[in-house]
Amino acid sequence: MSEYSLSINGKKLKVDVSEDTPLLWVLRDTLDLTGTKYGCGMAQCGACTIHIDGMPTRSCVTPVTLAIGKEITTIEGLSENGDHPVQQAWDTLDVPQCGFCQSGQMMTAAALLKENPNPDEEEISMAMSAHICRCGTYHRINEAVKLAAKLQKR
Amino acid sequence: MKNNRRDFLKNMLLTSGGLVIGFNSLGNSNAEIISLENLKDELLSNAFLTINSNNIITIFSPNPEIGQGIKTAFAVIVAEELDVDWEKVVVEQADLDIKRFERQLTGGSGAIKHSWERLRKAGATGRYALMASAAKKWNVSAASLKTDKGFVINAKGEKISYGDLVKEAVSVEIPKEIPLKSNKEFKLIGQTIKSVDNKTVLTGKAKYGMDYKQAGMLYAQIVRPQGFGQTLKDFDAIEAKKIDGVIDVISFKDKVAIIGKSNWPIMKARKVLTINWTNTKELESDTKHNQIFTDMMKNGPFEVRRKDGDIEKAFAEAHKIIEAEYQCPFLSHSPMEPMNFFADVKTDSAKLVGPTQTPQSAQNQVAKLLNIPVENITVELTKMGGGFGRRLNNDYALEAAEVSSLIKAPVKLMWTREDDMSGGIYRPAVRYKFKASIDKAGNVTGFALKGVGLNAGNSTRQDNFPVGAIDNVLIESADYKSDITTGPWRAPITNFLAYAEQAFIDEIAFAAGKDPVKLRLELLKKAIEKPVGKITYEPARFEKVITTVAERAKWGSAKKGLHQGFSVYFSHNSYVAQIAEVEMKKGKPTLKKVFAVTDCGIVINQSGARNQIYGAIVDGLGHAMYGNLNFENGAPKQTNFDQYRLIRFNEVPEIDAYFVDNGIDPTGLGEPALPPTGGALANAIFKATGKRIYKQPFAMEDEKVADIL
């Protein structure tokens, strides 16, 4: 076990974990940031997606040591009041069914729109096809990404 | 946290007054006012609906929410009859309480149909009491009053809020027959209403089973036999126990449990744990299953499920005989949240918290397992990351309880994805053999179905269409007791049977030289005019969804290059007809669009209902195309999403979802749109390519259709 200093959602936090611990379990088990979900543990489903220095990253395969000195953002820190354009769009279009995969979906959508404020169909598809939603909310995710792009411009 | 909120609500009701409605325990559907005196002694979760003096309306939703939208739909129904401002309604998940709520389970798409009247009465009882109180206050008749958005309004237009009436309302006598709104008076039902959980889900605050924590809680993961049919021989945990954060390694019932302070050390320990398993018999494999299917399809033993007329005579006199066999693999449910449960077992009591579709069954089974009085076991429901039928089985909740009782500590049992996919309770593998006869005029004279399943129970639905519309019918099933555990999977049996049957009826239509839609309508006409034996469906409702989808998709006059496939199915009391459209692009078929017309009676919430139709079609397409679980040495070969392919964002076609609005009392929507999907796709593939597909997954059957999505 070693002590690591992490910057998560704008806060400096200290954790005492072994060096190979994936960030996912540090967030969930150590820091009680449970909005980031475990779905497969092998970067297949995207439920654990967070931002590291703004890049969408699969926290289930990212050891804690790779995040040192970087800015980590989780769904809890995507916006202060839950009103990021992506969150607003997801709510307006009533995207979630069970909702379990949606924090990961939104983190990828938010990163996409930051990088590319006007994604076309193909670009949205490329980004969002990296995720699995077992409830099949893909149609509404598609609409929501487009709505979020509009909201972001206001 | 949830309990703190409840205590707060309870204190507020006790100090500043409020109206509390619950269900009586007499077993009928009437609601009653719960006195605040009683509330002091009872858990607030016994209440169904509370209105406090601040006009905050709290509705407790008793049924497990797995993403089907029941928490929102239930509250909409209550709020409709109560006539309140939807924005002021707070919806809470109720804990298990079998005295107050009945049928606290999620299965069979049955909640709405079952609870429709009860929920309306609960809301209407509150409204009645509030109107009677206002009538007394104004000294007018209750009949002269109306309500809107949480206010009672008199003939002069004066308003009084529900919150200002609750103190008087508690002593109003409730009549046996409580008046309900007519459909025309509905303000909320049928509107587009967002899920009540969006706010917490979209900010990461929603607590799923996996997210639940309690002070002093330990984590556990379990290593189960590597193949079905194996038992535990011995294990060596010396290395595993050396890992920092691992507390203990124990065994019970052929399983080895690792206890730790968090998940990662346990996952590391699993890699260095040495376990020896014993093969007590021949372990099952695809090869063995193929032999069983071949043998049983020939030799049975079959149980006759239905017999009408004389099938042998019909076949002997046939102008044409059509035969086909369909094959369906095992499937994993794979909800996005793997199985997990929390248990805190004490000598004579237990607290259970987690995701389950059947909380009462969890309570009863844990009571039996640990010999604890059932009344000393509480079950708290969390949000659930999907279910699809997997969480009808409480094996993982029992494991959590057993581990907690063994280590004498509160514990969260976690399954990894690999545990989830290899842990059993699959959709059973089934094969169907159909045989039909037609006469010279192209009429269907005989229809026979043999279903053989591996732990499938009755793999047929013997009273469903086209049975009832054909004079000579024989439906039989045979079942093999396999070591591989199975359970209900979204739309049990019909999730595959519907595809096989709808594809076969398509074959009959082509053999008879008839249009597939017209053939169904002819058969239904016969079921209306001269039904054969008992039928469970209403032919007229069937007809309506068929003709409506045919109109919407311009069946028979689709533009050139579009190939349409038709399918229709009745399940879980709802009717869904579908047309899939395939386009040929550079010699390869592409699925462009699926039209779906649904009759589930009254649509409670347009948004939730559409979500279910979209989701079920996406689910149906994905599993028809890719779903596959192969067995070797008693274990599935696929253990995670790298090998077990699920449908993704870039693979969904456009969907046109339409509801027949006939004002009939509502039925369920969690499952009914899934069964017809595979058939519509397979029939469209046939139209486009001339090839019939007889086996799931479709993608492995034909190279040309592998990229159809």
Interface residues (C-beta under 8 A of the other chain):
Chain A: M1 V17 S18 D20 T21 P22 W25 R28 D29 T30 D32 L33 T34 G35 T36 K37 Y38 G39 C40 G41 M42 Q44 C45 A47 T74 I75 E76 L78 G82 Q87 W90 D91 T92 D94 P96 Q97 C98 G99 F100 C101 Q102 S103 M106 S125 M126 M128 S129 H131 I132 C133 R134 C135 G136 T137 Y138 H139 R140 I141 N142
Chain B: I66 G67 Q68 G69 T192 K194 S195 D197 N198 K199 V201 L202 T203 G204 K205 A206 K207 Y208 M210 D211 K213 Y219 D244 G245 S262 N263 W264 P265 M267 K268 S334 P335 M336 E337 P338 K383 M384 G385 G386 G387 F388 T416 R417 E418 S607 G608 N611 Q612 Y614 G615 A616 I617 V618 D619 G622 N640 F641 D642 L646 I647 R648 F649 N650 E651 V652 I655
